[in-house]
Amino acid sequence: KLYEGSGNGSKLFHAGTERLSTETYGIDINGELQSDALDVDGNGDISGNLVLGGNLTVNGNTTTLDTTLQEVDQLFVSANNTNYAGIITQTGTGNILGLFDGVTRVFNVADGGATSTGALTVTGDIEVVDSTPRIKITDSDATGNAYAFIDGQAGKLKLFADLGNNLSNSEIIFGVDSSTPK
């Protein structure tokens, strides 16, 4: 049997196996589809693997990926507009972004926006903009809570250091354009 038809659709068979069926609102293909051009107007659902031998162009407002990119040569984002080129939104409590060199994390943006890096080499300025700007340096392998702050609040430069003991913070305050440093 090669063909079977009814008022609700048609079926095509090859070697006794159903290969193509049309129903009132769609086409089901069982097996391989070869075409020089395929234009699908409406929704499509592929359950299984899809291999593309060329470029993939997605037109629309949203592309949703629920997968892990593996063995990718390069992930390249190019934009030419006035908006962000890339946005990552974390709605849970996990870290927002982690960049790795192999298995070593080299840069991290934590939940809440705190950033960390293994080593930082900067050419140019580092600008900290906040209502209470400061840089905190923590010794992660020290006993206690060893840290140092550089604080620029209210136009004053303050340096703090503490080893987590019961003594008050060591503090050095430099006054700029002031006869009485505070």
C-alpha positions as CSV (number, residue, x, y, z in Angstrom):
1,K,0.0,0.0,0.0
2,L,1.4,3.4,-1.0
3,Y,-1.4,5.8,-0.2
4,E,-4.4,6.0,2.2
5,G,-6.8,8.9,2.3
6,S,-9.9,10.1,4.1
7,G,-11.8,13.3,4.9
8,N,-9.5,14.0,7.9
9,G,-6.2,13.5,6.1
10,S,-3.9,11.4,4.1
11,K,-1.1,8.9,4.7
12,L,1.9,8.0,2.4
13,F,3.7,4.7,2.9
14,H,7.1,3.4,1.8
15,A,7.9,-0.3,2.1
16,G,4.9,-0.8,4.2
17,T,5.8,1.9,6.8
18,E,3.9,5.1,7.2
19,R,6.2,8.0,6.3
20,L,4.0,11.0,5.9
21,S,0.6,11.8,7.3
22,T,-1.5,14.9,7.0
23,E,-4.2,15.7,9.5
24,T,-6.6,18.6,9.7
25,Y,-4.0,21.0,11.0
26,G,-0.6,19.6,10.3
27,I,1.9,17.1,8.7
28,D,3.7,14.4,10.6
29,I,6.9,13.0,9.0
30,N,8.3,9.7,10.2
31,G,11.8,9.3,8.9
32,E,14.1,11.7,6.9
33,L,12.9,14.8,5.2
34,Q,15.1,16.1,2.4
35,S,14.3,19.4,0.7
36,D,16.1,22.2,-1.1
37,A,13.8,24.7,0.8
38,L,11.4,24.2,3.7
39,D,9.1,27.0,4.8
40,V,7.0,26.4,7.9
41,D,4.4,29.0,8.7
42,G,3.2,28.5,12.2
43,N,4.6,26.5,15.1
44,G,7.0,23.5,14.8
45,D,8.1,20.9,17.3
46,I,11.1,18.7,16.8
47,S,11.6,15.9,19.3
48,G,15.0,14.5,18.6
49,N,18.2,15.8,17.1
50,L,18.4,18.5,14.5
51,V,21.6,18.9,12.6
52,L,22.2,22.0,10.5
53,G,25.0,22.1,8.0
54,G,24.8,25.9,7.5
55,N,23.9,29.0,9.4
56,L,20.8,29.4,11.6
57,T,18.9,32.6,11.4
58,V,16.2,33.2,14.1
59,N,13.8,36.0,13.5
60,G,11.6,37.0,16.4
61,N,11.7,38.8,19.7
62,T,12.7,35.9,22.0
63,T,14.9,32.8,21.6
64,T,14.7,30.4,24.5
65,L,17.6,27.9,25.0
66,D,17.4,25.4,27.8
67,T,20.6,23.6,27.2
68,T,24.4,23.6,27.9
69,L,26.6,24.8,25.1
70,Q,29.5,22.3,24.8
71,E,32.6,22.3,22.8
72,V,31.8,25.6,21.2
73,D,34.6,27.2,19.3
74,Q,33.4,30.7,19.9
75,L,30.3,32.4,21.2
76,F,30.2,35.7,19.5
77,V,27.6,38.4,20.2
78,S,27.5,41.4,17.8
79,A,25.1,44.3,18.2
80,N,24.8,47.6,16.6
81,N,22.1,49.5,18.5
82,T,21.7,51.7,21.6
83,N,20.7,48.8,23.9
84,Y,22.9,46.3,25.8
85,A,24.6,43.7,23.6
86,G,24.0,41.1,26.2
87,I,21.9,40.7,29.3
88,I,22.0,37.9,31.9
89,T,19.1,37.9,34.4
90,Q,19.4,35.6,37.4
91,T,16.1,35.4,39.3
92,G,17.3,32.8,41.8
93,T,19.9,33.0,44.5
94,G,22.8,31.5,42.4
95,N,25.7,33.5,41.0
96,I,24.9,35.6,38.0
97,L,28.0,34.9,35.9
98,G,31.2,32.8,36.2
99,L,34.0,32.9,33.8
100,F,36.4,29.9,33.8
101,D,39.8,29.1,32.3
102,G,39.4,25.3,32.1
103,V,38.2,24.4,35.6
104,T,39.7,27.6,37.3
105,R,37.2,30.4,38.0
106,V,38.9,33.7,37.0
107,F,35.9,36.0,37.3
108,N,32.6,35.9,39.2
109,V,29.5,38.0,39.5
110,A,27.7,36.8,42.6
111,D,24.1,37.1,43.6
112,G,23.6,40.8,44.6
113,G,26.2,42.0,42.2
114,A,29.5,41.5,44.1
115,T,32.4,40.7,41.7
116,S,35.5,38.8,42.3
117,T,38.5,37.8,40.3
118,G,41.7,35.7,40.8
119,A,44.1,38.4,39.6
120,L,43.2,41.7,38.1
121,T,45.3,43.6,35.6
122,V,43.8,46.9,34.5
123,T,45.0,49.4,32.0
124,G,43.2,52.7,32.7
125,D,41.0,53.7,35.6
126,I,38.9,51.6,38.0
127,E,35.9,53.6,39.0
128,V,33.7,52.7,42.0
129,V,30.4,54.6,41.9
130,D,28.1,54.2,44.9
131,S,26.6,56.3,47.6
132,T,29.2,54.8,50.0
133,P,32.1,53.8,47.7
134,R,34.9,51.6,49.1
135,I,37.2,48.8,48.1
136,K,37.4,45.8,50.5
137,I,40.4,43.5,50.4
138,T,40.0,40.2,52.3
139,D,42.8,37.7,53.1
140,S,40.9,34.5,52.5
141,D,43.5,32.2,54.2
142,A,44.1,34.3,57.3
143,T,42.9,33.3,60.7
144,G,40.0,35.5,61.7
145,N,38.5,38.2,59.6
146,A,41.5,39.9,58.1
147,Y,40.5,42.7,55.7
148,A,41.4,46.2,54.6
149,F,39.2,48.9,53.3
150,I,39.8,51.9,51.1
151,D,36.9,54.2,51.7
152,G,36.1,57.4,49.8
153,Q,33.0,58.5,51.5
154,A,32.1,62.2,51.7
155,G,35.2,63.2,49.8
156,K,37.6,61.8,52.4
157,L,40.1,59.0,51.8
158,K,40.2,56.5,54.6
159,L,42.3,53.4,55.0
160,F,41.1,50.7,57.5
161,A,42.7,47.4,58.5
162,D,41.5,44.7,60.9
163,L,42.6,41.2,61.8
164,G,39.3,40.2,63.4
165,N,40.6,40.7,66.9
166,N,38.8,42.6,69.7
167,L,40.8,45.8,69.1
168,S,39.2,48.6,67.2
169,N,40.0,49.0,63.5
170,S,43.4,50.5,62.7
171,E,42.6,53.7,60.8
172,I,44.7,56.2,58.9
173,I,42.8,59.3,57.6
174,F,44.3,61.7,55.1
175,G,42.7,65.1,54.8
176,V,42.7,66.7,51.3
177,D,42.0,70.4,51.0
178,S,41.4,70.6,54.7
179,S,43.4,72.1,57.5
180,T,41.9,69.6,59.9
181,P,41.8,66.0,58.7
182,K,38.9,64.0,60.1
